[in-house]
Amino acid sequence: MEIGRLRSGEQMLGAVGISVEAIPKMMGMFGMTGSGKTNCELMLNARIIDSSPSTVGLIFDFAGQLLEGKELRPQRGLGDHPLFHNRVRYYSARERKLCVGLYTLHPAKLRAIFSDVTDHQYRFAKKLYERLGKSWIESVLETYEIEGSSGVGKTARAHKSVIEALMHKLSDLSPNLFPASDYSFIDDVIQNVSKGITCLIDISGISSEEQHEIARLTASGVARYYKQMWEENYKEWEKLPTLLITLEEAHEFLDPDKPKTIFSDIALTYRKYRVGLNAVTPRPSRINFDVFAELWTKVIMKTELSKDRAYLTENTPYMEYSDTEIKMLDVGEALLISEPKIRFAVPIKVTHYPEYLDEREKVDYDLSPSKPLSEMDERLKRLREAGEDLAR
């Protein structure tokens, strides 16, 4: 999947890209603000769309830039891709398309929403679910509002601190994102992804906590669907497209000082299910070392913070002497490593996404050519004359 050209000084040479086989081996895009990460994201995901249905993307857009390409000049995004309308689905919090019904939230999903759910809280939630059914959250919140923790304790016994902690979490669920219903947009995402339709999840315009909840819950649902298919229906799993999950602000989810999330699990254990993670961040030094070591493909752009440059060069093969080069990269320039095929730092210039759109051939939908207007007018004339004859 071509993303740019080999760079030698100011000369642009042959095409350079990332193979489909590299997707499950995990990857990362690193660079300071303004280095060209958004453009690189657009190029890679555009190629994934081009390769559909053999490849598919699940993209979390935190700043709402990827649909329209707000950082680019001229401004063009995935919405301008010629295959957008039949190979991409767009979900936006601002359009209220990210609803996850409370009745779909089984206790196991709490671990995806809240990274700090304890075993005691989880077991208590299971008891509540077993006794109250799918409306368990709605029911316990009503009881808690009227009777407090003692009232909830009548339904299922637990220590007061466990009840209070769980009720605090459930009370914080946004009614706009988590209404009392059976519908979950994540089911729609899973269906689309399994058909090779890339899903762009725009989570701008909501709080940081809500962004994290939606991202963790959606990624968990899709990744575990792949895992379940591999375990229970291998022949159908083989038909699934290779999946790349693009995660912006990846350091917020992969920080070693924070509780582990589904994204750590994906990076460490989901390779065999053909699920890949693309960790996009300006702060690579805040990514858990074990996860960073699993990112076999790295696109390294301009990075000025010495701490981040040191982390990149010390923990990436073949980068021992690249500190100064990383600091001096221009916008859109990068060093690419993609093991095991590219075993050295390749200097590249990422294609400007609007230029890719301009140069891309028009899509052939295999439709029969339309008839000339003159031929259509002649046929309409004959039909009118036939109608007049019948009227006589």
N, C-alpha and C positions, 0 to 999 in steps of 0.2 A: 504494500500500500504506500505509494509514493507520497512523501510529505515535503520534499525539497530537492535541492541540488547540491552536489559535492562542491565545496568551496576551496579554492586555492588562491589565497590573496584576494584580489578583487575579481578573479575569473570564476565563472560558474561552469562546472563540468557536468558529468552524468547525473542521472536521477538517483535519489537515495530514498529509501523507505523502510518500513517495518513489516515483516512477514506476518501473515495470519497466525502462523505457529507460535509467534512470540507473544501473542495476546494472553494466553493462560499462564505464561511465565512471568507475568506482572511487569508493570512499568511505572515510571514516574516522570513528571515534567517539572523542572525546577528553574526558578528565575525571579528576580525582583520585579516589583510592579513596573510595568512599562517595557519589559524585556521582550514581549511578544508571545506570552503563554496562551492568551486567548486565541490569537491567530493560529497557533500550533494545535490547540484543541479543535478548532473548526476544521483544519485541514485533515487531521486524523479521523475525526468523526465523519467528515464528508466522504472519505475513502471507505469507511465502514459501511456507509449508506450505499455507495456505489457497488460494494461487494455483496450486498444483501441478495438472497437470504442466507448465504453461507456465513455471514458475520452480522452482528447486531450490537447496538449500543444502548446503555442505560446511563443517561447523563444528568447529573445534578448541577443545576445552574444557580449559584447562590446570589449572583449580582444581577440576574436578568439580562445578560449581555449576548447570549449565544443565539437567540432567535433572530435578532436583527443585527447583530454584530456591532453593538454600540461603541466599542472601543476602536473600531476600524475606520479608516478613511480611504475610499468611500465606504459608507456604512452598509454592510451586507452580512447576513448571518445564515444560519441553517434554514431559515424560512425562505431564503432565496435559492436554495438548492433545487434543481429541476425535478428531483424525485421526492421533494418534501411532502407533497399531498398524498402520496400512496405508500411511502416507505418510512414516514416519521409521524409520531403522535406527540402532540404538545399538551402538557398539563401545567396549569398555572394556578398558584394559590390566589392570585388576584381575581381570577375568573371562577373561583370556588370549584375547581376541578380536582382538588386534593382531599376529598372527603373520605374518611375511614370510619365506617359506622361502629358505634360502641358494641353492637351485637356481634361483630366479627372479631372482637378482641378476646381471644382465649388467654388464660393466664400465661402461657408460654410466650405470647407476643409482648408481654410486659418487659421481658428481658431485652427485647430489641428496642422498645421505646425508651426505657429508662436503663441506663448503663449501670446504675448503682442499686438495682433491686437485689436484696439479700435473699438467701435461701429460706429464711423464716417468713419473709414477706411473700415469696413465691408459693410456699406451701399453704399459707393462709389464703391466698388468692384462689388456689385450687379448691380448697374447701368451700369457699363462697360460691365458686362456679358450679361445683357439684350439687349444691343445695338450691341455688337460685336460677341456674340455667343461663342462657345467652344474655339475659337482661341483668346480669349480676352487678355490673358497674352502676347502672342506673338505679337499681334497687338499694345498694349499700350507700350510695351517695345521698339518696333521699332519707334513709334511716339515720345516717351520720348527721345530716343537717338538723334533724328533729331531736334525736336522742343522744347524739354524740357517740364516742367510742364504746360506751357501755351497751348502747342499743345494737351496734354492729356485732359486739361480742356475743349477743344472744343467738345470732345466726350461726356463727362459727367461733369457737374459743381460740383466743390468742392473747399474748401479753399486750398490755395497753400500748407500749412503745411500738410494737409491730403494727397494731391497728392504726395508730396515729400516723406512722410513717407511710403506710400504704394509702390511707385516705388522703393524705397530703398530696401524694403523687397523682392519684386519680382525680382529685379536685382541680388540679392544674391543667388537665386536658382541655384544650380549647374547644368550645361547643361548635365553632365554625369548621374546625378540622375533624372533630370527632363527634358528630351528631348522633342522636339515638336512632339508628337505622341498621338495615342489613347490607347496605351497599358499601363496597370498598373499591376505590379506584385502583388499588394494587392488583386486584383480580384482573382488571382490564389490562394493566401493564404486563402482567405475566402472560396473558393470552397473546398480546401483541409481540412481545419479545420472542415467544416461542415460534412465531410465524416469520421472524426476521424483520420486524418493524421496530426501528429505533425509537426509544421513548425519551423525550426531553422534558425533564421535571424542573420547572421554574419555581424555585422556592424563595425568590426575592419578595420583599414586602411583608414578611412575617418575622416574628422574633427569632433570635439566634437559637433559643431553646426549641422552638417549634420546628425550625429548619433541621436541627439535629434529629428530632423525633421522626419526622417524615423521611429523612434520608436513611436512618437506621432501619426503620420499619419496612420501607420499600425494598432496600437492598437485601434485607433478610428474607423477605418473601420470595424475591426472584431467585436469589442464590440457592435457597433451600429447595426451591422447586427443581432446579437442575440436579441437586444432590439426591432428592427423592426419586426423580426419574432414573438416575444412574443406578440407584439401589433396587428399584422396583420394576422398572420397565426399560431395560438397557437398549432394546432395539429402537424404541421411541426416542430415548435420549440421544442416540446416534444421529437422529434427524434434526436435533436442535442446532441452531446456529451458534458459532463461537461468540461468546458474550464478553464485551469490554465495558466495565463500569467506570465512568469518569467522575472522580470525586474532587471537586475544588475545595480549597481550604483543608486539605487532607491532614495537616498537622493538628487540627482541632479534634480529629477522630483517632489519630495514631500516636498521640503524645504518650510517652512511657509513664508520665506522672499522673495520667488519668485512667479511669477504668477501661478495660478492653471493650471493643465494640465488634460488631459483625465484620467490619472492614479489616480488622486484624485477622479474624478467622479466614476471610476470603484470601488475603495475601499469603497466609501460612498453609492453608489446607485445601483450597478449592481448585488447585491447578488441574487435578485429574478429572474434574467435572467440566473442563473447558470454560471456566469463568475467570476472567482476568480483571485486575484492578489497575486503573491509571490514577496514581496519586499526584495531584497537581497542587503545588504549594510554593510560596516564596521563602518558606522557612524549613528547608530539609533537615536542619539540625534538631528539629523538634519531632522527628519521626522515630518511632521505636526502632532500635538497631536491628532486632530480629526481623522486623518487617522490611526495613530498608535493604537488608541483605538479600531478600527474596525478589527485589525489583531488578530483574535481569536486563530490562531495557530502560535506559535513562536518556532523556533529552535535557541537557544542561545548558541553560541560557545565562545571560549576564547576571552575576551575583556579586554585590559589593560588600556585604557583611562578611568579615573575615571568618567569623565563627561558622557560617554556613559554607563558605568555600572550603574551609579546613575539613568539615564533616564530609563534603562531597569527595574531595581528593583523597582523604585518608581511608575512606570506606568503599571506594569504587575502583575495581581493577583497571590498570593502565592509565590512571589519572594522577599518579604520584607527583608529576611535575607540571600540572596544568593550572595551578592556582592563579598565576598572573594572567594566563589566557582567558580564564573564566571572567575575571574582572574587566578585561578589555573588550569583550564581545560587544558587537553593535546590536541594535534592535533587530530581531528576527534571525540573528546568527546563533548557532548552538553547536555543542559537541554531542555526538550521538554514539552510544554504546548499546549493542543489542546482542547479548550472549545467547547461544554459542556462535552465532554467525558473524558478528562484528566484534572482534576481540581487541579493538583499539579505538581510541577516541577519534571519530571521524568529524572533521569540521564541515558543517552544512549551513545552507541558507534556506530557511523554511519558506515555502511558496506563500506569497501574499494571497489570502483567501479570495478577495475580489478578482484577482488576476486568474486564479484557478477557475472561477465561475465564467469569466469572459472567454477563456480558452477551451472550456469543456464543450465537447460536441453536443449538439442538440439531441435530446432523448428520442429514440425510435420506439414507439409504442406498438409497432407492427400492425398499424391500422391501414386499411386499404386507402389509396389516395382519393381525396375528395374530387367530385366531378366539377368540371369548369362551370362557372356561373351561366355562361351562354347555353350550355347543354341543359342545365336545370331550368332555365327560363323557357327553353323550347318545349321541355316536357310539360311544364305547367300550362303553356299555351295550348298544347294538344288536349290536356285534361279538361281545360275550360271549354274548348270547342266541342269535345265529346259530351260534356254536360249540357251544353246548349242544344245539341242535336236531340238528346233524350227529352229535353223539355218541350221540344216541338212535337 
